[in-house]
Amino acid sequence: MKFLFDFFPILAFFIAFYLPADRDQAIYIATATAIIASVIQIGFYWYRNKRVEKMHLITLFMILILGGATLLLHDERFIKWKPTAVYWAFAMIITGSQYLTGKNIMKSILGQQIDLPDPVWRTLNLSWAGFFSVVGIINLYIAYNFSTEFWVNFKMFGMLGLFFLFAIGQSFYLAKYLSDPEETGKQ
């Protein structure tokens, strides 16, 4: 359920992009829809939990700034930068927290569910930072070398596919540490 909730603004953007008959305005209608969906997402989450996740706040900030610039300046390049800005912000937060504060973001997210040796947590943390960095670069490549429609489809399906493939790869990497709970603490 949380995955669908996190996915709501992207889904709203995608649907709104394909609804208007005027294809020239589709990206702007989709951008406005994504801004509204993000505000609703934050409001609903706050109402239900009396707190807001940092990931949602970062995404909201980026959609307000870059989506707002897209609408104000009537320039779709800003909204195309938004995924890259979000992913690079995540990469910087993950890397910065590990090296500047010694806090491992992945361990703080998953540490209650799985027990791993510290070197594995560091590798997991940095691999996610690297993944976010690479996905940000791929987004820019697609945004500048393909049509807006192709970029929208990639944003919806391609990025989701990349995340699933990376998560599957992570699960294979972690499997050897999770197979025997007694060995996990020894490594």
N, C-alpha and C positions, 0 to 999 in steps of 0.2 A: 504494500500500500504506500509506503514512504517513497518508493521508487516512482510510482505514478504521480505522487504529489510533487516530487522534485522535477519531474518531466513535464508538468502542466504548462508552464510558459512556452516551452519549445513546441509542444503539441499545438497550443493555441496559435503560435506564430505560423506553423506549417499549414494548419487548416485555413487560417486567414489569408495566407499567401495565395491559395488556390481558389478562394471564393469569388473575388471580384472579376467581373467581365473585362474591365479595363486593366490589361496586363501591365501598363505603364505605372499604375498606381499600386499594384499588388504589394510591392516591398514596403511601401509606406503604411498601407493598411495593416500589414502583418507586423510591422514595427510598433505601431500604436497599440495593436492588440497584445503584443508581448509585454509592453510596458504596463498596460492595465492588468494583465494576467499576473505579472510579477508583484504588483502592488496588492492584488487580491490574495496571492499566495502568502505574502508576508503578513497581511492583516489576519487571515484565517489562522495561520500558524501561531501568531501572537495571541489571538483570542482563545485558541485551544490549549496552548502550553504556557502562556505568560512569559515566553522568551522567544528569541529568534536565533536560528542557527547562523553562524558567521558566513557559511557558504551562501546562504540565501541573501544575506546583506551585501556581500561582495557582488553577487550577480545582479541584485537590484541596483546598486550604485552604478555598475557598468551599463546596464540597460537604460537607466535614467540619463546618464551622461552621453553615451554613444548613440542610443536610440533617439534621445532628444536632439542631438546634433543632426542625425539623419533627417528627422522631421523638420527641424528649423531651417537647415541649409539645403534641404531637398537633395541630399547626397547619400546614396546607399553605401558608400565605402565605410562610413562610420559604423553602421550596424554589422557590416561584414568583419570589422575588426573586433567586435564584442567578444566572440568566443575566444579569440587569441588573447585578448586582454584578461579575461577571466582565468583561462588556463595558465597563463604566465604568472598571474597573481598567486594562484594556488601553488605553482612550482616555487615561487620566491618564498612564500610563507612556509612551505614544507622544508625547503633547504635552509632558510634563515633560522627557523626555529630549531633545527637540528644543530646547526653550527654556532649560532649566537646565544641560544638559551639552553641548549642541551636537551630540549624537549623533542620527542619523537611523535609527530602527529599521527602516524599510522598506529603506533602502539597505544596512543591515547584513544583512538577510535576503536581499535580491534582488540586491545589488550585484555578486555574482560571475557572475550569469546575464545581466544587462543593464547597459548603460552609458547613463546619463542625465545631463543637466546638473543641477547642484545645485538650481536653482529648481524643476525638475520633481520631483526627489526630495522637496523640501519640500512641494510640493502633494500629492504622492502620500501622504506621511506624514500630513499634516493631514486629507486626505480620509478616510483609514482611521480616524483618531481621531474625526472627525465621524460616520462611519458607525457605529462602535461606540456612540457616544453616542445616536444616533437609534434604533438597534436596541434599546438598553436601555430607552428610553422606550416604544417599541412593545410590548416584552415586558410592561412594567407595565400598559399600557393593556389588553392582551389578558387579563392575569392578573386584573385587577380588574373587567372588564366582560363577561367571558364565562365559560362553565362550565370546570371543571377539565379535562374531556375535550377541549374545544376548545383550551385552552391547551396541553395535551400534544401535540395534533396540530400546532398552530402551531409549537411548539418543535421538533418533528421535521421538518416539511415546510416551514412558512412561513419559519422562520429560514434553513434551508438554501437555499430559493429566493431569499431576499433576498441572501444571500452570493453565490450564483451570478450574480444580476443585477448586483450591484455589481462583481464581478470582471469580468464582460463589459463593463460600462461603463468600468472601468479599462483594459481591453485596448484599447478604442476610443480612449481618451485617449492611451495610450502608443504606439499604432500609428504615429502621425506621427513619433515620435522613434526608432522602431526600424526604419523602412522602409529607410533608407540609413545603414549603419554609419559612413560617413565624415562625414555631416552631424551625427550624434548628438553628437560631441565639439565641434562648432562652435557649438551653440546654447546 
